[in-house]
Amino acid sequence: MNTSDAIDFLPVPGIRLGATAAGIRYQGRDDLVVMELAEGATCAAVFTRNAFCAAPVTLARRHLASAAPRYLLINAGNANAGTGRQGLEAAQASCGALAGLVGCASEQVLPFSTGVIGEHLPVERFSTALPGLLPGLAADAWPAAARAIMTTDTFPKLASRRFQCGGQTATLTGMAKGSGMICPDMATMLAFVATDAAVAPEVLQQALQTASDRSFNAVSVDGDTSTNDACVLAATGALGNAPVSDPASADATALQEALESLCTELARAIVKDGEGATKLVTIAVEGARDWHEARRVGYTIAHSPLVKTALFASDPNWGRILAAIGRAGVESLDIDRVQVWLGDVAIVRDGGRAADYEEAAGAAVMAESEILIRVDLGRGEAEAQVLTCDLSYDYVRINAEYRS
């Protein structure tokens, strides 16, 4: 489904959401979201591996391990990262503020924050805003929530799928935010996905990890992994099916396929919305000895500022791609077997420029808004894909002005 401002989505039975303006950083826009999970819902999550993980990440991990979540509490504009013990206390206080109003244990609230690092979270604004937010929780508030969690995003990211489960039609809907500081090392910047199917916790966790690795963990805007990255998958059980407990079952497979499709759509939207981005680029590496090798080559190309600026300039400077492949750490790489294409245009073969390559053909591909760079290492059967974007003047401007 589309990710523009005219958002199509499917409400998920057992999920209610709401958004409000708490003035945490932004003025005149919603920046605080509550997501309510039905009693008995199961929940899975993956989090950033950044050693300086934010206070809400630390607390969400603890809460998820100790209690069944009933509420997600999300704020935009302040990351509550790099804030030490005071930040952890603030995250705890925000969970307590919500728990006190809804009558659940504080451990049943999972906190999430995104925004500027190193600034203390104004907890009092949660306490002021939450009483007015809670009565308006609704099943159809996904678009408002998707907008409220944005920071430098230029559009909300929301998608839905249906899949068959227990002989019934199940619903899957998710939202994500992210535009800069994008090179996840777990899942994504922030993403929240829910289904009305009943799914056992271990199956849910496996499905999320696999889907994340094939979608959110295969994108890069700028090579930076955030302190706050988190992705949550909730299963409310409102569909009434017998819980999916066998990861090899048809129901688990249907869930996996729908989840990967949805997460891939959201991941593409994140890269397409990369700060200042003008082009969406797929780097497909094949002929590798294993998936890790293919992925390493893909990420080396995706992270290269020289490749990314050439993409912005529509300059088919294939030497930059070749140099990135060569420094990707592929052991005993036989350069005579490496082949590279821009779209369908062969640019590298037999260790150098392809004999039939013409600059005009390469330039025509680079001028497109969506570009495929395909690399064949010629040493195996493994393959991997990485999504990235170009690096423009606006990326520097946006990040130079981020705190102003």
DRENTINU-568370 format. One line per field, with one value per residue (C-alpha): y, x, z; residue number from 1. Coordinates in nm, 2 decimals. Example, Ala and Ser with C-alpha at 12.3 -4.5 7.8 and 13.67 -1.06 7.14 Angstrom:
! DRENTINU-568370
north	(-0.45, -0.11)
east	(1.23, 1.37)
up	(0.78, 0.71)
num	(1, 2)
! end
This chain:
! DRENTINU-568370
north	(0.00, 0.35, 0.56, 0.90, 1.15, 0.99, 0.68, 0.35, 0.12, -0.16, -0.12, -0.41, -0.55, -0.54, -0.22, 0.13, 0.44, 0.81, 1.11, 1.45, 1.76, 1.75, 2.02, 1.78, 1.96, 2.06, 2.32, 2.31, 1.94, 1.60, 1.44, 1.19, 0.85, 0.59, 0.24, 0.01, -0.37, -0.59, -0.80, -1.13, -0.99, -1.13, -0.91, -0.94, -0.67, -0.61, -0.32, -0.13, -0.28, 0.06, 0.05, 0.40, 0.28, 0.52, 0.50, 0.40, 0.11, -0.01, 0.01, -0.14, -0.45, -0.48, -0.44, -0.68, -0.95, -0.91, -0.85, -0.88, -0.53, -0.35, -0.01, 0.15, 0.51, 0.69, 1.05, 1.24, 1.53, 1.41, 1.08, 1.06, 0.91, 1.00, 1.12, 0.87, 0.78, 1.08, 0.96, 0.62, 0.78, 1.00, 0.70, 0.52, 0.82, 0.85, 0.48, 0.54, 0.84, 0.63, 0.32, 0.53, 0.66, 0.33, 0.11, -0.13, -0.20, 0.03, -0.27, -0.32, 0.00, 0.00, 0.34, 0.46, 0.80, 0.95, 1.29, 1.49, 1.30, 1.44, 1.64, 1.55, 1.44, 1.68, 1.42, 1.68, 1.73, 1.36, 1.40, 1.71, 1.56, 1.20, 1.26, 1.43, 1.18, 0.85, 0.91, 0.95, 0.62, 0.46, 0.17, 0.40, 0.64, 0.48, 0.77, 1.03, 0.81, 0.76, 1.14, 1.21, 0.99, 1.17, 1.38, 1.49, 1.25, 1.43, 1.18, 0.92, 0.56, 0.32, -0.01, -0.30, -0.66, -0.95, -1.31, -1.64, -1.78, -2.07, -2.06, -1.69, -1.36, -1.19, -0.83, -0.69, -0.32, -0.13, 0.22, 0.34, 0.65, 0.73, 0.95, 1.01, 0.83, 0.52, 0.21, -0.02, -0.29, -0.48, -0.35, 0.01, 0.35, 0.31, 0.07, -0.07, -0.36, -0.55, -0.84, -0.96, -1.33, -1.52, -1.62, -1.78, -1.55, -1.76, -1.78, -1.41, -1.33, -1.55, -1.40, -1.05, -1.12, -1.28, -1.01, -0.74, -0.90, -0.91, -0.55, -0.29, -0.45, -0.42, -0.05, 0.25, 0.62, 0.75, 0.46, 0.58, 0.34, 0.53, 0.49, 0.44, 0.19, -0.04, -0.25, -0.41, -0.67, -0.74, -1.01, -0.94, -1.27, -1.09, -1.31, -1.60, -1.86, -2.12, -1.96, -2.02, -2.23, -2.43, -2.21, -2.46, -2.45, -2.29, -2.02, -1.93, -1.92, -1.69, -1.46, -1.45, -1.37, -1.09, -0.95, -0.95, -0.78, -0.52, -0.45, -0.43, -0.16, 0.04, 0.00, 0.12, 0.42, 0.51, 0.50, 0.69, 0.96, 0.97, 1.32, 1.51, 1.20, 1.22, 0.86, 0.52, 0.27, -0.11, -0.28, -0.64, -0.86, -1.21, -1.48, -1.45, -1.74, -1.67, -1.42, -1.23, -1.17, -1.04, -0.82, -0.67, -0.58, -0.43, -0.22, -0.10, 0.04, 0.18, 0.36, 0.52, 0.90, 0.90, 0.66, 0.84, 1.18, 1.04, 0.90, 1.25, 1.40, 1.13, 1.07, 0.71, 0.72, 0.34, 0.36, 0.45, 0.14, -0.07, 0.08, 0.01, -0.36, -0.39, -0.26, -0.46, -0.72, -1.01, -1.25, -1.37, -1.18, -1.27, -0.93, -1.08, -1.27, -0.96, -0.81, -0.49, -0.35, -0.02, -0.14, -0.35, -0.17, -0.38, -0.14, -0.38, -0.72, -0.91, -0.69, -0.35, -0.14, -0.36, -0.34, -0.25, 0.00, 0.35, 0.65, 0.77, 0.45, 0.46, 0.83, 0.74, 0.49, 0.72, 0.99, 0.77, 0.82, 0.44, 0.27, -0.08, -0.15, -0.52, -0.69, -1.05, -1.16, -1.48, -1.70, -1.87, -1.89, -1.65, -1.32, -1.02, -0.68, -0.35, -0.04, 0.30, 0.65, 0.93, 1.20, 1.55, 1.91, 1.89, 1.61, 1.83, 2.13, 1.92, 1.77, 2.10, 2.27, 1.98, 2.14, 2.50)
east	(0.00, 0.12, 0.34, 0.24, 0.03, -0.29, -0.24, -0.42, -0.41, -0.60, -0.69, -0.57, -0.83, -0.69, -0.48, -0.58, -0.36, -0.36, -0.13, -0.11, 0.11, 0.31, 0.57, 0.86, 1.06, 0.83, 0.57, 0.24, 0.25, 0.18, 0.49, 0.36, 0.20, 0.03, -0.03, -0.26, -0.23, -0.52, -0.50, -0.32, -0.13, 0.22, 0.51, 0.85, 1.12, 1.47, 1.68, 1.99, 2.33, 2.49, 2.68, 2.55, 2.19, 1.93, 1.76, 1.43, 1.60, 1.75, 1.42, 1.21, 1.44, 1.39, 1.02, 0.98, 1.17, 0.96, 0.59, 0.35, 0.33, 0.00, 0.11, 0.38, 0.48, 0.66, 0.79, 0.96, 1.21, 1.41, 1.61, 1.68, 2.02, 2.35, 2.16, 2.30, 2.11, 1.89, 1.77, 1.68, 1.49, 1.31, 1.21, 1.09, 0.89, 0.72, 0.62, 0.49, 0.29, 0.10, 0.07, -0.09, -0.35, -0.45, -0.41, -0.14, 0.20, 0.48, 0.66, 0.38, 0.47, 0.75, 0.91, 1.05, 1.22, 1.36, 1.52, 1.82, 2.08, 2.21, 1.92, 1.72, 1.36, 1.10, 0.89, 0.65, 0.52, 0.41, 0.22, 0.04, -0.04, -0.14, -0.47, -0.61, -0.46, -0.60, -0.97, -0.91, -0.74, -0.89, -0.83, -0.81, -0.55, -0.25, -0.20, -0.19, 0.05, 0.28, 0.30, 0.36, 0.67, 0.85, 1.15, 1.33, 1.10, 0.92, 0.63, 0.47, 0.55, 0.26, 0.17, -0.07, -0.10, -0.35, -0.26, -0.43, -0.41, -0.61, -0.85, -0.92, -0.80, -0.55, -0.44, -0.09, -0.02, 0.30, 0.44, 0.80, 1.00, 1.35, 1.53, 1.88, 2.12, 2.02, 2.22, 2.04, 2.22, 1.91, 1.59, 1.52, 1.51, 1.16, 0.90, 0.58, 0.40, 0.09, -0.13, -0.46, -0.34, -0.25, 0.12, 0.34, 0.62, 0.90, 0.75, 0.68, 1.04, 1.19, 0.96, 1.06, 1.43, 1.42, 1.21, 1.43, 1.75, 1.60, 1.46, 1.55, 1.89, 1.97, 1.94, 2.17, 2.12, 2.44, 2.62, 2.52, 2.35, 2.12, 2.13, 1.75, 1.68, 1.39, 1.13, 0.83, 0.59, 0.27, 0.01, -0.32, -0.50, -0.82, -0.86, -0.95, -0.72, -0.53, -0.19, 0.07, 0.33, 0.51, 0.75, 0.74, 0.36, 0.17, 0.03, 0.38, 0.50, 0.21, 0.29, 0.66, 0.59, 0.35, 0.58, 0.88, 0.68, 0.55, 0.89, 1.05, 0.80, 0.86, 1.24, 1.22, 1.02, 1.28, 1.56, 1.35, 1.30, 1.67, 1.77, 1.81, 1.79, 1.70, 1.75, 1.67, 1.95, 1.95, 2.29, 2.26, 2.57, 2.58, 2.84, 2.97, 3.10, 2.84, 2.57, 2.79, 3.05, 2.79, 2.64, 2.98, 3.05, 2.70, 2.74, 3.09, 2.95, 2.64, 2.86, 3.10, 3.06, 3.23, 2.98, 2.69, 2.79, 2.84, 2.49, 2.36, 2.55, 2.42, 2.79, 2.86, 3.20, 3.24, 3.59, 3.44, 3.22, 3.52, 3.74, 3.47, 3.45, 3.82, 3.84, 3.55, 3.78, 3.70, 3.98, 4.16, 3.93, 4.00, 3.93, 3.92, 3.60, 3.42, 3.15, 2.95, 2.64, 2.45, 2.09, 2.14, 2.45, 2.77, 3.05, 3.31, 3.43, 3.76, 3.92, 3.85, 3.61, 3.38, 3.49, 3.14, 3.06, 2.96, 2.95, 2.62, 2.45, 2.59, 2.49, 2.13, 2.10, 2.24, 1.99, 1.70, 1.53, 1.57, 1.90, 2.02, 2.39, 2.46, 2.79, 2.89, 3.19, 3.23, 3.32, 3.01, 2.63, 2.54, 2.37, 2.25, 2.08, 2.13, 1.91, 2.07, 2.04, 2.25, 2.43, 2.32, 2.38, 2.06, 2.19, 2.47, 2.23, 1.97, 2.22, 2.42, 2.09, 1.94, 1.97, 1.91)
up	(0.00, -0.06, 0.17, 0.06, 0.25, 0.11, 0.32, 0.26, 0.56, 0.74, 1.11, 1.32, 1.56, 1.91, 1.85, 1.93, 1.88, 1.95, 1.89, 2.05, 2.06, 2.39, 2.29, 2.37, 2.10, 1.82, 1.83, 1.65, 1.56, 1.72, 1.88, 2.13, 2.05, 2.26, 2.11, 2.31, 2.27, 2.36, 2.68, 2.60, 2.30, 2.24, 2.14, 1.98, 1.93, 1.80, 1.92, 1.82, 1.89, 1.93, 2.27, 2.35, 2.33, 2.45, 2.79, 2.64, 2.46, 2.78, 2.96, 2.68, 2.69, 3.06, 3.05, 2.76, 2.95, 3.27, 3.16, 2.87, 2.71, 2.70, 2.58, 2.36, 2.44, 2.16, 2.15, 1.86, 1.89, 2.19, 2.17, 2.55, 2.45, 2.60, 2.91, 3.17, 3.49, 3.46, 3.12, 3.25, 3.54, 3.29, 3.07, 3.39, 3.49, 3.15, 3.17, 3.52, 3.41, 3.15, 3.37, 3.64, 3.41, 3.25, 3.56, 3.44, 3.58, 3.47, 3.33, 3.08, 2.90, 2.64, 2.58, 2.25, 2.17, 1.85, 1.79, 1.92, 2.12, 2.45, 2.57, 2.88, 2.83, 2.97, 3.15, 3.28, 2.93, 2.91, 3.23, 3.10, 2.75, 2.83, 3.01, 2.70, 2.46, 2.61, 2.56, 2.19, 2.13, 1.81, 1.58, 1.27, 1.41, 1.24, 0.99, 1.28, 1.47, 1.17, 1.12, 1.49, 1.51, 1.22, 1.28, 0.95, 0.75, 0.47, 0.46, 0.69, 0.63, 0.67, 0.50, 0.53, 0.42, 0.45, 0.48, 0.54, 0.90, 1.04, 0.75, 0.80, 0.66, 0.90, 0.89, 0.92, 0.95, 1.03, 1.05, 1.05, 1.08, 0.95, 0.71, 0.84, 1.07, 0.88, 0.88, 1.12, 1.30, 1.42, 1.26, 1.17, 1.32, 1.48, 1.34, 1.49, 1.33, 1.45, 1.34, 1.47, 1.44, 1.75, 1.73, 1.99, 2.12, 1.98, 1.64, 1.64, 1.74, 1.47, 1.21, 1.31, 1.32, 0.97, 0.82, 0.97, 0.83, 0.48, 0.49, 0.75, 0.80, 0.43, 0.39, 0.43, 0.39, 0.55, 0.72, 1.07, 1.32, 1.56, 1.94, 1.94, 1.67, 1.76, 1.58, 1.75, 1.62, 1.82, 1.77, 1.94, 1.88, 1.80, 1.49, 1.72, 1.55, 1.74, 1.81, 1.54, 1.72, 1.45, 1.25, 0.96, 0.93, 0.64, 0.88, 0.99, 0.63, 0.53, 0.82, 0.73, 0.36, 0.45, 0.71, 0.48, 0.21, 0.45, 0.61, 0.26, 0.16, 0.47, 0.43, 0.07, 0.19, 0.45, 0.19, -0.06, 0.21, 0.29, 0.39, 0.07, -0.14, -0.50, -0.60, -0.47, -0.54, -0.53, -0.50, -0.59, -0.53, -0.66, -0.72, -0.37, -0.15, 0.12, 0.21, 0.45, 0.18, -0.07, 0.19, 0.29, -0.08, -0.11, 0.20, 0.10, -0.22, -0.04, 0.22, -0.02, -0.03, -0.37, -0.51, -0.35, -0.47, -0.83, -0.80, -0.71, -1.01, -1.24, -1.32, -1.43, -1.26, -1.25, -1.11, -0.78, -0.77, -0.87, -0.60, -0.34, -0.44, -0.42, -0.06, 0.07, 0.22, -0.01, 0.04, -0.28, -0.51, -0.87, -1.04, -1.38, -1.28, -1.15, -1.36, -1.29, -1.45, -1.43, -1.49, -1.80, -1.91, -1.86, -1.73, -1.59, -1.73, -1.75, -1.48, -1.63, -1.84, -2.06, -2.42, -2.54, -2.27, -2.38, -2.15, -2.28, -2.19, -1.84, -1.80, -1.91, -1.63, -1.37, -1.47, -1.35, -1.02, -0.94, -1.02, -1.01, -0.95, -1.01, -0.91, -0.99, -0.79, -0.99, -0.70, -0.57, -0.56, -0.27, -0.32, -0.12, -0.18, -0.01, -0.06, -0.05, -0.19, -0.32, -0.11, -0.20, -0.10, 0.10, 0.32, 0.44, 0.49, 0.68, 0.92, 0.96, 1.07, 1.26, 1.61, 1.50)
num	(1, 2, 3, 4, 5, 6, 7, 8, 9, 10, 11, 12, 13, 14, 15, 16, 17, 18, 19, 20, 21, 22, 23, 24, 25, 26, 27, 28, 29, 30, 31, 32, 33, 34, 35, 36, 37, 38, 39, 40, 41, 42, 43, 44, 45, 46, 47, 48, 49, 50, 51, 52, 53, 54, 55, 56, 57, 58, 59, 60, 61, 62, 63, 64, 65, 66, 67, 68, 69, 70, 71, 72, 73, 74, 75, 76, 77, 78, 79, 80, 81, 82, 83, 84, 85, 86, 87, 88, 89, 90, 91, 92, 93, 94, 95, 96, 97, 98, 99, 100, 101, 102, 103, 104, 105, 106, 107, 108, 109, 110, 111, 112, 113, 114, 115, 116, 117, 118, 119, 120, 121, 122, 123, 124, 125, 126, 127, 128, 129, 130, 131, 132, 133, 134, 135, 136, 137, 138, 139, 140, 141, 142, 143, 144, 145, 146, 147, 148, 149, 150, 151, 152, 153, 154, 155, 156, 157, 158, 159, 160, 161, 162, 163, 164, 165, 166, 167, 168, 169, 170, 171, 172, 173, 174, 175, 176, 177, 178, 179, 180, 181, 182, 183, 184, 185, 186, 187, 188, 189, 190, 191, 192, 193, 194, 195, 196, 197, 198, 199, 200, 201, 202, 203, 204, 205, 206, 207, 208, 209, 210, 211, 212, 213, 214, 215, 216, 217, 218, 219, 220, 221, 222, 223, 224, 225, 226, 227, 228, 229, 230, 231, 232, 233, 234, 235, 236, 237, 238, 239, 240, 241, 242, 243, 244, 245, 246, 247, 248, 249, 250, 251, 252, 253, 254, 255, 256, 257, 258, 259, 260, 261, 262, 263, 264, 265, 266, 267, 268, 269, 270, 271, 272, 273, 274, 275, 276, 277, 278, 279, 280, 281, 282, 283, 284, 285, 286, 287, 288, 289, 290, 291, 292, 293, 294, 295, 296, 297, 298, 299, 300, 301, 302, 303, 304, 305, 306, 307, 308, 309, 310, 311, 312, 313, 314, 315, 316, 317, 318, 319, 320, 321, 322, 323, 324, 325, 326, 327, 328, 329, 330, 331, 332, 333, 334, 335, 336, 337, 338, 339, 340, 341, 342, 343, 344, 345, 346, 347, 348, 349, 350, 351, 352, 353, 354, 355, 356, 357, 358, 359, 360, 361, 362, 363, 364, 365, 366, 367, 368, 369, 370, 371, 372, 373, 374, 375, 376, 377, 378, 379, 380, 381, 382, 383, 384, 385, 386, 387, 388, 389, 390, 391, 392, 393, 394, 395, 396, 397, 398, 399, 400, 401, 402, 403, 404)
! end
